[in-house]
Amino acid sequence: MRASDLLGTDAYDVDGRYLGRIADLLTEPGPDGTPVVRAALVAPRRRVRLLGYERDELRRPWLIDRIARWLHRDVREIPWTSVRLAKLPGTD
């Protein structure tokens, strides 16, 4: 599976509650050096294009920073172990 296959996919928590759509994946090197997904950035209300401005370590012009923070205000980082891609049967 490719990361691009997951972008825009509905995400649920372990109890089957809707979290939003996957906007991006955060990875880290695994034991053998290959990337391993550690978290998903989830946008609860809409499909979001992040363009890298959600990363706090980036320096950007003040105006772009304010606009990016407003656009990404609902984006949350969810540990990958807490994300389910399918709704559990019997949950709303």
MODELLER restraints for C-alpha pairs under 7 A, 6 or more apart:
rsr = mdl.restraints
at = mdl.atoms
rsr.add(forms.Gaussian(group=physical.xy_distance, feature=features.Distance(at['CA:6:A'], at['CA:22:A']), mean=6.77, stdev=0.5))
rsr.add(forms.Gaussian(group=physical.xy_distance, feature=features.Distance(at['CA:7:A'], at['CA:22:A']), mean=5.18, stdev=0.5))
rsr.add(forms.Gaussian(group=physical.xy_distance, feature=features.Distance(at['CA:7:A'], at['CA:23:A']), mean=5.57, stdev=0.5))
rsr.add(forms.Gaussian(group=physical.xy_distance, feature=features.Distance(at['CA:7:A'], at['CA:24:A']), mean=6.26, stdev=0.5))
rsr.add(forms.Gaussian(group=physical.xy_distance, feature=features.Distance(at['CA:8:A'], at['CA:21:A']), mean=5.15, stdev=0.5))
rsr.add(forms.Gaussian(group=physical.xy_distance, feature=features.Distance(at['CA:8:A'], at['CA:22:A']), mean=5.06, stdev=0.5))
rsr.add(forms.Gaussian(group=physical.xy_distance, feature=features.Distance(at['CA:8:A'], at['CA:23:A']), mean=6.03, stdev=0.5))
rsr.add(forms.Gaussian(group=physical.xy_distance, feature=features.Distance(at['CA:8:A'], at['CA:47:A']), mean=6.61, stdev=0.5))
rsr.add(forms.Gaussian(group=physical.xy_distance, feature=features.Distance(at['CA:9:A'], at['CA:21:A']), mean=5.29, stdev=0.5))
rsr.add(forms.Gaussian(group=physical.xy_distance, feature=features.Distance(at['CA:9:A'], at['CA:22:A']), mean=5.51, stdev=0.5))
rsr.add(forms.Gaussian(group=physical.xy_distance, feature=features.Distance(at['CA:10:A'], at['CA:20:A']), mean=5.74, stdev=0.5))
rsr.add(forms.Gaussian(group=physical.xy_distance, feature=features.Distance(at['CA:10:A'], at['CA:21:A']), mean=4.48, stdev=0.5))
rsr.add(forms.Gaussian(group=physical.xy_distance, feature=features.Distance(at['CA:10:A'], at['CA:22:A']), mean=6.47, stdev=0.5))
rsr.add(forms.Gaussian(group=physical.xy_distance, feature=features.Distance(at['CA:10:A'], at['CA:85:A']), mean=6.28, stdev=0.5))
rsr.add(forms.Gaussian(group=physical.xy_distance, feature=features.Distance(at['CA:11:A'], at['CA:18:A']), mean=6.20, stdev=0.5))
rsr.add(forms.Gaussian(group=physical.xy_distance, feature=features.Distance(at['CA:11:A'], at['CA:19:A']), mean=5.49, stdev=0.5))
rsr.add(forms.Gaussian(group=physical.xy_distance, feature=features.Distance(at['CA:11:A'], at['CA:20:A']), mean=5.54, stdev=0.5))
rsr.add(forms.Gaussian(group=physical.xy_distance, feature=features.Distance(at['CA:11:A'], at['CA:21:A']), mean=5.64, stdev=0.5))
rsr.add(forms.Gaussian(group=physical.xy_distance, feature=features.Distance(at['CA:11:A'], at['CA:22:A']), mean=6.43, stdev=0.5))
rsr.add(forms.Gaussian(group=physical.xy_distance, feature=features.Distance(at['CA:11:A'], at['CA:83:A']), mean=6.20, stdev=0.5))
rsr.add(forms.Gaussian(group=physical.xy_distance, feature=features.Distance(at['CA:11:A'], at['CA:84:A']), mean=5.74, stdev=0.5))
rsr.add(forms.Gaussian(group=physical.xy_distance, feature=features.Distance(at['CA:11:A'], at['CA:85:A']), mean=4.98, stdev=0.5))
rsr.add(forms.Gaussian(group=physical.xy_distance, feature=features.Distance(at['CA:12:A'], at['CA:18:A']), mean=4.44, stdev=0.5))
rsr.add(forms.Gaussian(group=physical.xy_distance, feature=features.Distance(at['CA:12:A'], at['CA:19:A']), mean=5.08, stdev=0.5))
rsr.add(forms.Gaussian(group=physical.xy_distance, feature=features.Distance(at['CA:12:A'], at['CA:83:A']), mean=5.79, stdev=0.5))
rsr.add(forms.Gaussian(group=physical.xy_distance, feature=features.Distance(at['CA:12:A'], at['CA:84:A']), mean=4.95, stdev=0.5))
rsr.add(forms.Gaussian(group=physical.xy_distance, feature=features.Distance(at['CA:12:A'], at['CA:85:A']), mean=6.14, stdev=0.5))
rsr.add(forms.Gaussian(group=physical.xy_distance, feature=features.Distance(at['CA:12:A'], at['CA:86:A']), mean=6.84, stdev=0.5))
rsr.add(forms.Gaussian(group=physical.xy_distance, feature=features.Distance(at['CA:12:A'], at['CA:87:A']), mean=6.33, stdev=0.5))
rsr.add(forms.Gaussian(group=physical.xy_distance, feature=features.Distance(at['CA:13:A'], at['CA:19:A']), mean=6.49, stdev=0.5))
rsr.add(forms.Gaussian(group=physical.xy_distance, feature=features.Distance(at['CA:13:A'], at['CA:82:A']), mean=5.72, stdev=0.5))
rsr.add(forms.Gaussian(group=physical.xy_distance, feature=features.Distance(at['CA:13:A'], at['CA:83:A']), mean=5.15, stdev=0.5))
rsr.add(forms.Gaussian(group=physical.xy_distance, feature=features.Distance(at['CA:13:A'], at['CA:84:A']), mean=5.75, stdev=0.5))
rsr.add(forms.Gaussian(group=physical.xy_distance, feature=features.Distance(at['CA:14:A'], at['CA:82:A']), mean=5.79, stdev=0.5))
rsr.add(forms.Gaussian(group=physical.xy_distance, feature=features.Distance(at['CA:14:A'], at['CA:83:A']), mean=6.49, stdev=0.5))
rsr.add(forms.Gaussian(group=physical.xy_distance, feature=features.Distance(at['CA:14:A'], at['CA:84:A']), mean=6.26, stdev=0.5))
rsr.add(forms.Gaussian(group=physical.xy_distance, feature=features.Distance(at['CA:16:A'], at['CA:87:A']), mean=5.34, stdev=0.5))
rsr.add(forms.Gaussian(group=physical.xy_distance, feature=features.Distance(at['CA:16:A'], at['CA:88:A']), mean=5.15, stdev=0.5))
rsr.add(forms.Gaussian(group=physical.xy_distance, feature=features.Distance(at['CA:16:A'], at['CA:91:A']), mean=5.98, stdev=0.5))
rsr.add(forms.Gaussian(group=physical.xy_distance, feature=features.Distance(at['CA:19:A'], at['CA:42:A']), mean=6.89, stdev=0.5))
rsr.add(forms.Gaussian(group=physical.xy_distance, feature=features.Distance(at['CA:19:A'], at['CA:44:A']), mean=5.70, stdev=0.5))
rsr.add(forms.Gaussian(group=physical.xy_distance, feature=features.Distance(at['CA:20:A'], at['CA:42:A']), mean=5.68, stdev=0.5))
rsr.add(forms.Gaussian(group=physical.xy_distance, feature=features.Distance(at['CA:20:A'], at['CA:43:A']), mean=5.18, stdev=0.5))
rsr.add(forms.Gaussian(group=physical.xy_distance, feature=features.Distance(at['CA:20:A'], at['CA:44:A']), mean=3.70, stdev=0.5))
rsr.add(forms.Gaussian(group=physical.xy_distance, feature=features.Distance(at['CA:20:A'], at['CA:45:A']), mean=6.38, stdev=0.5))
rsr.add(forms.Gaussian(group=physical.xy_distance, feature=features.Distance(at['CA:21:A'], at['CA:42:A']), mean=5.40, stdev=0.5))
rsr.add(forms.Gaussian(group=physical.xy_distance, feature=features.Distance(at['CA:21:A'], at['CA:43:A']), mean=5.39, stdev=0.5))
rsr.add(forms.Gaussian(group=physical.xy_distance, feature=features.Distance(at['CA:21:A'], at['CA:44:A']), mean=6.22, stdev=0.5))
rsr.add(forms.Gaussian(group=physical.xy_distance, feature=features.Distance(at['CA:21:A'], at['CA:47:A']), mean=6.69, stdev=0.5))
rsr.add(forms.Gaussian(group=physical.xy_distance, feature=features.Distance(at['CA:22:A'], at['CA:40:A']), mean=6.36, stdev=0.5))
rsr.add(forms.Gaussian(group=physical.xy_distance, feature=features.Distance(at['CA:22:A'], at['CA:41:A']), mean=5.92, stdev=0.5))
rsr.add(forms.Gaussian(group=physical.xy_distance, feature=features.Distance(at['CA:22:A'], at['CA:42:A']), mean=4.61, stdev=0.5))
rsr.add(forms.Gaussian(group=physical.xy_distance, feature=features.Distance(at['CA:22:A'], at['CA:43:A']), mean=6.52, stdev=0.5))
rsr.add(forms.Gaussian(group=physical.xy_distance, feature=features.Distance(at['CA:23:A'], at['CA:41:A']), mean=5.46, stdev=0.5))
rsr.add(forms.Gaussian(group=physical.xy_distance, feature=features.Distance(at['CA:23:A'], at['CA:42:A']), mean=5.46, stdev=0.5))
rsr.add(forms.Gaussian(group=physical.xy_distance, feature=features.Distance(at['CA:23:A'], at['CA:43:A']), mean=6.28, stdev=0.5))
rsr.add(forms.Gaussian(group=physical.xy_distance, feature=features.Distance(at['CA:23:A'], at['CA:48:A']), mean=6.06, stdev=0.5))
rsr.add(forms.Gaussian(group=physical.xy_distance, feature=features.Distance(at['CA:24:A'], at['CA:40:A']), mean=5.87, stdev=0.5))
rsr.add(forms.Gaussian(group=physical.xy_distance, feature=features.Distance(at['CA:24:A'], at['CA:41:A']), mean=5.06, stdev=0.5))
rsr.add(forms.Gaussian(group=physical.xy_distance, feature=features.Distance(at['CA:25:A'], at['CA:37:A']), mean=6.60, stdev=0.5))
rsr.add(forms.Gaussian(group=physical.xy_distance, feature=features.Distance(at['CA:25:A'], at['CA:39:A']), mean=6.01, stdev=0.5))
rsr.add(forms.Gaussian(group=physical.xy_distance, feature=features.Distance(at['CA:25:A'], at['CA:40:A']), mean=4.51, stdev=0.5))
rsr.add(forms.Gaussian(group=physical.xy_distance, feature=features.Distance(at['CA:25:A'], at['CA:41:A']), mean=6.06, stdev=0.5))
rsr.add(forms.Gaussian(group=physical.xy_distance, feature=features.Distance(at['CA:26:A'], at['CA:37:A']), mean=5.83, stdev=0.5))
rsr.add(forms.Gaussian(group=physical.xy_distance, feature=features.Distance(at['CA:26:A'], at['CA:38:A']), mean=5.77, stdev=0.5))
rsr.add(forms.Gaussian(group=physical.xy_distance, feature=features.Distance(at['CA:26:A'], at['CA:39:A']), mean=5.12, stdev=0.5))
rsr.add(forms.Gaussian(group=physical.xy_distance, feature=features.Distance(at['CA:26:A'], at['CA:40:A']), mean=5.95, stdev=0.5))
rsr.add(forms.Gaussian(group=physical.xy_distance, feature=features.Distance(at['CA:27:A'], at['CA:35:A']), mean=5.80, stdev=0.5))
rsr.add(forms.Gaussian(group=physical.xy_distance, feature=features.Distance(at['CA:27:A'], at['CA:36:A']), mean=5.22, stdev=0.5))
rsr.add(forms.Gaussian(group=physical.xy_distance, feature=features.Distance(at['CA:27:A'], at['CA:37:A']), mean=4.30, stdev=0.5))
rsr.add(forms.Gaussian(group=physical.xy_distance, feature=features.Distance(at['CA:27:A'], at['CA:38:A']), mean=5.24, stdev=0.5))
rsr.add(forms.Gaussian(group=physical.xy_distance, feature=features.Distance(at['CA:27:A'], at['CA:39:A']), mean=7.00, stdev=0.5))
rsr.add(forms.Gaussian(group=physical.xy_distance, feature=features.Distance(at['CA:28:A'], at['CA:35:A']), mean=5.43, stdev=0.5))
rsr.add(forms.Gaussian(group=physical.xy_distance, feature=features.Distance(at['CA:28:A'], at['CA:36:A']), mean=5.46, stdev=0.5))
rsr.add(forms.Gaussian(group=physical.xy_distance, feature=features.Distance(at['CA:28:A'], at['CA:37:A']), mean=6.61, stdev=0.5))
rsr.add(forms.Gaussian(group=physical.xy_distance, feature=features.Distance(at['CA:28:A'], at['CA:38:A']), mean=6.60, stdev=0.5))
rsr.add(forms.Gaussian(group=physical.xy_distance, feature=features.Distance(at['CA:29:A'], at['CA:35:A']), mean=4.57, stdev=0.5))
rsr.add(forms.Gaussian(group=physical.xy_distance, feature=features.Distance(at['CA:29:A'], at['CA:36:A']), mean=5.94, stdev=0.5))
rsr.add(forms.Gaussian(group=physical.xy_distance, feature=features.Distance(at['CA:30:A'], at['CA:36:A']), mean=5.53, stdev=0.5))
rsr.add(forms.Gaussian(group=physical.xy_distance, feature=features.Distance(at['CA:37:A'], at['CA:80:A']), mean=6.64, stdev=0.5))
rsr.add(forms.Gaussian(group=physical.xy_distance, feature=features.Distance(at['CA:38:A'], at['CA:79:A']), mean=6.07, stdev=0.5))
rsr.add(forms.Gaussian(group=physical.xy_distance, feature=features.Distance(at['CA:38:A'], at['CA:80:A']), mean=5.24, stdev=0.5))
rsr.add(forms.Gaussian(group=physical.xy_distance, feature=features.Distance(at['CA:39:A'], at['CA:77:A']), mean=6.35, stdev=0.5))
rsr.add(forms.Gaussian(group=physical.xy_distance, feature=features.Distance(at['CA:39:A'], at['CA:78:A']), mean=5.40, stdev=0.5))
rsr.add(forms.Gaussian(group=physical.xy_distance, feature=features.Distance(at['CA:39:A'], at['CA:79:A']), mean=4.20, stdev=0.5))
rsr.add(forms.Gaussian(group=physical.xy_distance, feature=features.Distance(at['CA:39:A'], at['CA:80:A']), mean=4.27, stdev=0.5))
rsr.add(forms.Gaussian(group=physical.xy_distance, feature=features.Distance(at['CA:40:A'], at['CA:77:A']), mean=5.69, stdev=0.5))
rsr.add(forms.Gaussian(group=physical.xy_distance, feature=features.Distance(at['CA:40:A'], at['CA:78:A']), mean=5.31, stdev=0.5))
rsr.add(forms.Gaussian(group=physical.xy_distance, feature=features.Distance(at['CA:40:A'], at['CA:79:A']), mean=6.44, stdev=0.5))
rsr.add(forms.Gaussian(group=physical.xy_distance, feature=features.Distance(at['CA:40:A'], at['CA:80:A']), mean=6.00, stdev=0.5))
rsr.add(forms.Gaussian(group=physical.xy_distance, feature=features.Distance(at['CA:41:A'], at['CA:75:A']), mean=6.24, stdev=0.5))
rsr.add(forms.Gaussian(group=physical.xy_distance, feature=features.Distance(at['CA:41:A'], at['CA:76:A']), mean=5.43, stdev=0.5))
rsr.add(forms.Gaussian(group=physical.xy_distance, feature=features.Distance(at['CA:41:A'], at['CA:77:A']), mean=4.54, stdev=0.5))
rsr.add(forms.Gaussian(group=physical.xy_distance, feature=features.Distance(at['CA:41:A'], at['CA:78:A']), mean=6.30, stdev=0.5))
rsr.add(forms.Gaussian(group=physical.xy_distance, feature=features.Distance(at['CA:42:A'], at['CA:75:A']), mean=5.40, stdev=0.5))
rsr.add(forms.Gaussian(group=physical.xy_distance, feature=features.Distance(at['CA:42:A'], at['CA:76:A']), mean=5.29, stdev=0.5))
rsr.add(forms.Gaussian(group=physical.xy_distance, feature=features.Distance(at['CA:42:A'], at['CA:77:A']), mean=6.37, stdev=0.5))
rsr.add(forms.Gaussian(group=physical.xy_distance, feature=features.Distance(at['CA:43:A'], at['CA:74:A']), mean=6.01, stdev=0.5))
rsr.add(forms.Gaussian(group=physical.xy_distance, feature=features.Distance(at['CA:43:A'], at['CA:75:A']), mean=4.53, stdev=0.5))
rsr.add(forms.Gaussian(group=physical.xy_distance, feature=features.Distance(at['CA:43:A'], at['CA:76:A']), mean=6.62, stdev=0.5))
rsr.add(forms.Gaussian(group=physical.xy_distance, feature=features.Distance(at['CA:44:A'], at['CA:74:A']), mean=6.67, stdev=0.5))
rsr.add(forms.Gaussian(group=physical.xy_distance, feature=features.Distance(at['CA:53:A'], at['CA:68:A']), mean=6.08, stdev=0.5))
rsr.add(forms.Gaussian(group=physical.xy_distance, feature=features.Distance(at['CA:54:A'], at['CA:68:A']), mean=6.96, stdev=0.5))
rsr.add(forms.Gaussian(group=physical.xy_distance, feature=features.Distance(at['CA:54:A'], at['CA:72:A']), mean=6.71, stdev=0.5))
